[in-house]
Amino acid sequence: MFVLQLGPVREYAYTVPMKKSRFLDPAGMAIAMPAALLLGGACVLPLGWLLFTLVGSEQVRAELSISSFRLAMLARTLLYGISVAVLATAMAMPAALVLGRGPWWLRRLLWVVLPAGLLMPSLAYAYGWSQFVRLGREQFAAIGVVFDPAGFWDVTRCTWTLAGWLWPIPAILVGLNLARMDVGVQQQAAVDGALWRITLRQLVAPAAASLAVVTLLATQEFAVYEPTGISVIATEVRMVFETGAFSGLANPMTVPLGGQMTSDQASRAAAAVATGLPLIVVTLALAAVAAWLGVRTSATDQVALAQWPRAMNAPLWADIVAVVVMLVMLLVPVWSLVVSLRRPLSPSTIWTEFAPELGGAAMVAGIVVVACLILALSMSARWIRGGLVLAGLSFLVGGQFLAIAAIRLWNRPGLEWVYDAFPVTVLLYLGRFGWLALIGAWGTWGKGWEELRSMAAVDGAGPLRTAMHIVWPVAWPMLLAGALLAGALSLTEVPATVLLQPSNPQVLTPMLMTWVHMARYDPMIEASLLMMASIVVPWLVVVLLSVPAKRR
């Protein structure tokens, strides 16, 4: 208590709560310890290894040379990624209008279906579109469209596939910003006859942020490009790490390997880091641009609480196009897989054939959910500064580099209990998707929550009691939803899982990566359908959790 006396007449008493030092707060340190350990093993160690390799490896410094091959590969990767982003954003605009200004029933349908499509495994989704191309090969050839491996139309197919997989991202980001626009400004624009011109101008920033996000995600993908020999940085990183040599210059993924191959894992890891460094730099730059645009949009727009007039409703054509695009992007690859089966579709046969691998994947994903929930609970009780930044950086460097770092860190004598069992896979997925759990925990440190925490502190409650009696009873649906999303993505993660094999327990993704090169293979089709179906249950649980979360 400090007494501030202003003049000889009046006294004003202000109660100033004394903040305890984080370093002298044993209870706070104990609460933060689980999050610190999980973040340390899943994010700090891989990022530290990557930084040490970049700075301390003489081989990396020697291979950081700018050659025509590297420049062409970087340009090709960026060209494909930007093409995917532009196409995905164009697909998403009608759905974004519906999410922001459409009828309530269609908005709810899109909010449920679009994220489910985004959770689909890229490997299975791409195989579905390849089956569609195979089924219509004669019709495509009749109009002069021939899908030669690594040719123009094959690249177009891959671009279309990635755009169809990632288009919910710009739809959601632009739709959210459209819903947050100030209704008063929109009404004035409608009176002036410039509603859509003003609206489009206000959506430039979120659309540009969507382009950056989709580009960085598309450039990290290799499962779509690799089966037909299309060379991008992601495919070269995998090849360099597994073989120790670049592929040929004329057709980098299909001709015999050139260069001197090596069996030294440390050298191959350093060469892979040097190969992917330009992509890491571009990814961080795109993430920075997206974050800056997001902050700028949040600073200028206001949350719209009032109902908008009928004149601001999304046009009918937007409703129709949004539904058509959603049905085409989701149903066509699934239908193509089902039609391509030579034997009757039998769920019992599929379950019998793939039960061990699916059980292993489900076990790992379940442990990831528990670890993410512990992380979210700990961070909602005692926030660790920089934790979300570390998790975001761990996600941005990509699954391949996290897998290489995990191999180099844990594949050592005495650490078999980590590397030859599920802990290494759990840490890998936690580093890849732990930011989803932290987003939920970060939401419990807003202004309204700070007032509740301050009131509890005045009443003598410590951070643990505050979390147990105030934060967790209210925020548990949001925290659990973030953990379940991380677990669902762990079921279908491709880049990290493929490099980290053989894994214990065995999961389904490496088997699919082996079969994806076959044009028509029943086990690959059945496993793809099984992986697509496996994300339905966790996503439905997340949808159900959103109802109490919104009410609370």
N, C-alpha and C positions, 0 to 999 in steps of 0.2 A: 504494500500500500504506500503510495506516494501522495503527499499533500502539496498541491500547487497553490501558492498564495499570490493573487494578483491584486496589488494595492492594499491599503490598510483596512478596507471595509469588508470585502467578500472573500470567501474561501471556496475553492472548488476541489472536491475529492475525486480522484480518478483511481480506479482499481486496475492496475497493470499486471496481468499474469506473467510471472517470471518463467521464461522458457528454459527447460532443462537441456543441457548439452546432450547431443546424441551419443557422444563418446562416453558420457558419464551416466548413462541410463541403462542399467543392466536389463531391466524388463524389456525395454524397446529393442535392445540388441538381441535378446533371446527370441523375440517375436520375429525379427527380421532375419534370423539365422537360416531358416529353411529356404527362404527366397534367395539369400546370398549364396548358399551352397548350390542351388539349382541353376541360378544364373551364372555362377562361376564355372560349373562343369559344362553347361550347355552353350554358353555364349562367350565368356571371357577367355577360356582356354583355346577354343578354335580361332577366335579373332586374334588372340595373342600369338598363336602359332603362325597364322597367316602373315601378321605384321613382322614377326621375327624372320620368316622365310623371305619376305620382300626386302628387308633391310640387311639381314645378316648372311644371306646365301650368295656366295660368289657366282654360282651357276645362274641364278636368276638375273643378277646384274649383267652377266655375260650374254644372256639370251634376250635381254631387253633391247633388241636391235629393230629398227624400222626397215622392213623390207617390203618389196612389192607384194609378196605373198600375204604378209600380215595385214598390210593396208587394204588389199583386195578382200580379205576375209572379214575385216572389221566393217568395211563399206557394205559388203553383201549382208552381213548380219543386221546392220542398222537399216538397210533398205527393206529387208523382209520385215523387221520389227515395226518400222514406221508404216509400212503398207498394211500390216495387221491392225495397227492402232487406228488408222484412218477408216478402214473398212468396218471395224468393230464399232467405232463411234457413229458412223453413218447408219449401221443397223440399229443402234441403240436410241437414236433420237426420237422415233415415235413412241417407244416404250417409256422414255424419260418424260415426254409430255403427259403420258397417261399416269405415271407415278406421281407427277406433280400436280396435275389438274384433271385427271380422268375421273370417271364414275367410281364410287367407293368400292363396289364389288369387284371391278376389274383391277383397281389398285391393290386390293388385298390378294387377289389371285397372283398378280405379278410379284408381289413381295414374297409370296411363298415359293413360287416356281423358279424365278430367276436365280436366286442363290443356290438352289438345288442343282441347277444346270452347271453353275460354276464349280460346284464340288465334284463333278464327274471327273474320273481319271483321264488325263489327257491322252494317255496311251490307248485306252479302250475307245475313247471318243474318236481319235484319229483312225483307228482300225475300222470303226463303223463307216466313216466317210470313204475310206479306201474301198470297202465292200460296195458302197453305192456307185463309185466310179467303175468298179469291175462289172457290176450288174448292167450298167449302161454303156459299156465299152463300145458296142456296135453303134448305138445312137450317137455317141460323142464322135466316133470316127466318121460318121456320115456327114457331119458338119465341119470336119477338118480339125477336131480337137483330139490330139493323140498324147497320151500321158507317158511319154518316154521318161525313164529314170533320170532325175535331176534336170529334166528339160523345163521349158517355160511353163507348160501346163501342169507339170508335176509340182513346181514351186507354187503355182497359183492354187492348186489343191491344198497344199500345206498352209498357205496364207488364209484361204477360206476356212480351213479347219480351225486354226488358232483364233481367227476372228469370231467364228461361231461358238467357240469355247469361252472366250473372254468378253464378249459383248455385254454381259450383265454388269460389268464394272462401270463403264460409262453410263449405262442406263440408270444405275443406282446413284452414282455420284451427281449426275446432272439432274435427275429426278428429285433428289433430296434438296438441292439448291433451289430448284424451281418451287418446291413446296415451302421453302423458308422465305421466299421473297415477300416484301412488304405489300400487303393487299392494297393499302392506300395509294402507293405509287403506281401499282398496276391499274387501279381504277382510273386514276388521272390519265395514264397513258391510253386507256381504252376510250376515254372521253375525247382525247386529242386525236384519236384515230391512228395511234402509233403503238398499239399494244404489243404486237409480235416483234416489231423492230426494237423496241425497248427491251423486251424479254430476251431476244437473241443477244443483244449487247450485254445484258447482265449475265448471260450463260457462257460468255466467251472464256472467262477464267476457269470455271469448273470443267468445261469441255477440254481446254488445254491441259488441265491437270489429269483428266482421264486419258488423254493421248499419251502423256508421259508415263502414267502407271501401266497402261497396256503395253507400251513399247518395252519397258524394262522387264515385264513378265514374259513377253514373247521372245525377247532376245536370250532369256535364260533357258528356253525350252529346247530339248534335243530329241525327245522321243518321237516327235512328229516328223522331223527332218531325216533322221538317221536311216530308216528302213529302205529308202530309195537312193541313198548316197548323196544327199544334199549337204554341202559343207558349210557350216557356220561355226562360230567360236565355241559354242557349247559342245558340238560334236567333236571338234578338234581337242578340247580339253579332256574329254573322256578317252579319245584315242591315244593322246600323248601319255596320259597316266597309265593306261593299261598296256601300252606297247613300248613307250619310250621314244617314239619317232613320229614325225609329221607324216601325213599321207602325201601322195603324189601331187604335183603342181597342176597337171592338166585337168584331172578330175579328182579332187582331193580325197574322196571317200571310196572310190571304186577301183582305182588302179593299184598295182603292188606298192607296198610301203617303201619309202625311200629314207635315207639317213641311217645313222648308226643306232641300232636298238640296244637297250640296256635292261638288265634285270634288277638294277639297284633301285629299290623303292624310293629312297630319299631323292635320288636324281630325277626319277620320273615325276615325283610330286613337285619338285622345284620347277621342272620344265612345264608342268601343267599350270602352275601358278603364273609363270611368265607368259604363257599363252593366253590365259584368261584375264590378265591384268587390265588390258584396254577395256574389256567388257565391264569389269568391276568399276573402273573410273566412270564410264558412261552411265552405269546403273546408279551410282551415287549422285551423279549430276542430275539425272532425271528425277531421282527421289527428292533432291533438294528443290528442284523446280516445282514438283507437285506439292511439296510441303509449303513452299512460299505462296503458291497460288491458293492453296487451301486456307492458309492464315489470312491472306488478303481478302478472300471471299467472306470468311467469317467476320472480319473486321468491318466490312461495308454493308453486309446484308443483315436484316433484322428477322427475327422469328415471326412468322405470320400466324397469329392465333385466330383471327376472324375468318369467317367463311367468305369465299370469293363468290362474286355474282356469276350468273349463268353465262354471261358474255365471255368469261375467262376460261370456260371449260375447254378441255382439249377437243380439237375437231374430230368428227366421226372417222375420218380417214386414218387418223393416228391410232384410234382404238383398233380398227380393223388391221392395219399394218402391224401393230405391236403383237396382236394375237397370232397373225400368220407367221411372223418371224419367229416367235416363241415356239410354235408348233413345228415349224420346219427344222429349226436348230436342235430341238430335243428329240423329235419323233423319227426323223429321217435316218440318222445313224443307227438308232435302235432297231427300226424296221429293217434296215439293210442287213444288220447282223442276224436277225431272226430268219429272214428269207434266205440268207446264204448258208444256213445249216443244211447239211446233207442228211442228217438223222433227225428224228423227231425231238423237239425240245422237251426235255424231261427234267424238272427241278430236282427230283430224287436222285437221278443219275449224276447231275452236276454236283449236288451236295456230297454224294459218296466219293466222287473223283477228287474234289478239291477241298474236302473238309479239313485235312491237316493244315494246309497252307492258309485257308481262311481262318481257322482257329488260331494259328500263330499270329496272323495279322490282327485279329480281334483282341488277343491277349496283349500284344504290344500297344495297340490303340487304347485299350482300357487302362493300362499303366500310365500312358501319356495323359489321359484324362485326369487320373488321380494326381499326377505330378503337377499338371496345370492348375488344378483346383487348389492344391497346397500352395502353389506359387501365388495364385490370386488372393487366397485368404490371408497369407502372410503380408502381401503388399497392400492389401486393403486395411490392415491393422497398423503397419509401419512402412511407409513408403520409402524406398531406396532411390535416392536421386541418381539419375542416369540409367536406371534399370530398363526403362522403356526404350531409351536410345540404343542400349546394347542389344536388346532383343530385336529392334528394328534393323540394326546393322547386320546382325547374324542372319536375318531373313534375306537382306538385300544381297549379300555376297553369293547367295545361291546354294542349292542343295549339293551340287557337286563338290564345291570347295569345303563345305561342312563335312561331307563324307571323307574327303581326302585328309582333312585335319583330324577327324576322328580315328582314321586308320593310323596316321602317324603318331597320334598321342597315346592311343590305348593298345596298339599292337606291340606289346613289349612283355618281356618275361616278368612274371609276378602279377600281371594285370589280366590274366586269362579270365578271371571272374567277371571282368567288365567287357572285354572284347569278344569272348566266345559265348556270351549269353545276352540276355535282353538289355542290360544297362546301356550298352553303347548305342543301340538302336533308339532307346527311349531318350537318351541325351541328344541324339541327332535330331529326332523329331521335335524335341522341346526347343532346341535352338532354332529350328525352322519355323515353328508355329507358336512358340511361347508368347509372342507379342499379342496374340488374340486374348490370352488370359490376362495379360497386363492391361489391355484396353479396358476390360471390365473392372479391374481393380482401380485403374486411374479414374474411372467415372465416379468412384466413391470419395474423391478428394475435391469435388467441386465446391462452389460457394455455399450451397445449402447444406452440404455435408460438413463443411468446416464449422458452420454455426452449431450444428448438433454436437460435434466433437468438442467445441469450446464449452458448451453448456455442461457436457458430461465431465470435462476437466474441472470446471468450477465446483461440481458436486463431489470431486475427489476421485473420479474414476480414472484409472490408468489406461494405456492404449489397448491392452488385452481385454479388459472389462468393457471398454467402449465398443470394441469390435464385436465381442460376443453378444452384448445386449442391445446394441443400436445398429451397427453396420451390417453384420451378417444376417440377422433376421429379416432385414429389408432388402438387401442387395443379393441374396443368395441365388435368385433366378438368373440375374445377369452374370454373376461369376461362374455359375455352372454352365450357362450357355456358351461362354467363351471357351471353357475347358472342353466341352463337347465338340465345338467346331474344330479345335485343334486335333482332337481324336479322330474326327471324320476325315480331315485332310491327311492325317497319318496313314489311314487305310489306303489312300490312293496316291501317295507321294511316289514319284518316279525317279527324278534325278539322284536324290540322295540314296534311295534304296538300291538302285541298280549297281552303283559303285561299291556299296558296302555289302558284298556277298562273298562267300556264303554266310548267311545270317542264322542265328539261333535264338528263337525258333524260326523256321522257314516261313516266308510270306509269299504272297501270290505274284507280286510285281516282277521279280526276276524271271519267272517262268514266262510271263507274257512278253517280256523284252526279248526272250529267245525265240518265241513263236511269231513275233510280229512280222518277220521277214517273209513268212509264208503267205501266199496270196489268198488262199482259202483253206482254213484249218479249223475243224470243229472244236477241238479243245481250246484254241485261242478265242473263238467266238463265244463259247460257253463261259469261259473265264471272264471275258470282257463284260458279258451280261451280268455275271455274278458280282463283279466289282461295281458296276453301275447300280445294282440293287442294294449293295451293302451300305451306301451312303444315305439311303432313304430313312432308315430307322433313326440314326442320330439326328438327322435334319428335322424329322417330325418332332422329336423331343425338344429341339431348340425352338421350333415354332410354338409348341405348347408352352414352353417356358417364357416366351415373349409376352404372353397374356398377363400372368401375374407380375412380370417385371414392369410392364407399362402401367398397370394399376398402382403398383407401389411407388 
